Amino acid sequence: MPTWTNRSNCSFNCSWDDNATYWGIEQPVNIFPIPVLTGVTVTCVLFFFVGVTGNLMTILVVTKYKDMRTTTNLYLSSMAFSDLLIFLCMPLDLYRIWRYRPWNFGNILCKLFQFVSECCTYSTILNITALSVERYFAICFPLRAKVVVTKGRVRGVILVLWISHRAKALEEKEGDDWRKRFESR
């Protein structure tokens, strides 16, 4: 079987590792038929414009109007920022499904793209969890929630969430590098 070398040396882009064996002579360009790719691209472009516009508007409204800075809206604007980053990475996702191999944007952008994707995923999960806990607390203990759940504490929780999910994403990236180094011995 012929082998070919991964030009980007990036194993984070959901493709083969260095010197991976491929079952054909030519490296794959598309992994889906063109009509499917066209439909996915049109859908993603619509999602991109609606998502970027909606999330920017959410962030701007919560930032600009003081009345909108409720604890729930602070969580929602944090999730909107996370979603905005995901939408801004969408063109790279579209490029990856149109042209599966090789990754032509270099190792740094490859790893940054995966890091941002991991961060945003963790951020959204943690923000939804924190929002759910806060809403549960507000419904089950309404008087105590008024005193305990303040904007300052919510901002602190959001800051801790953003720091912790970055640490988790870095841990995942370092874990992949460690596994790669360990397996090469």
Helices and strands as residue ranges (DSSP letters): H 34-64, G 66-68, H 71-88, H 90-98, H 106-140, H 142-148, H 151-183
